[in-house]
Amino acid sequence: MPMPYFLSQPHWNRRKCNELAEKAHELGMEVLLEIHSSEELAYINKGIDMIGVNNRNLGTFFTDVENSFRLAEQLLKIRYWYQKVASPILK
């Protein structure tokens, strides 16, 4: 099983995130992208293998477990993500 490579994107633009995902795959790693908000859904690309949702607001440190449910609903609307990850799991 490939070793996961963890990406937490707040410090990078989308291009850099894509480059890091490609490099991780070249090294035989799978990519886990951590997201915190719906704005960060834009960082998901075909090179992302897994999504982690952080329910803690990094500005206030308030934890809202409903955040996972809100983001999961939006993730299912991203077609290629659904086909790659959610669809095989839900079958």
Secondary structure, DSSP 8 states (H G I E B T S, - for coil): ---EEEEEGGGS-HHHHHHHHHHHHHTT-EEEEEE-SGGGGGG--TT--EEEE--B-TTT--B-THHHHHHHHHHTTSHHHIIIIIHHHH-
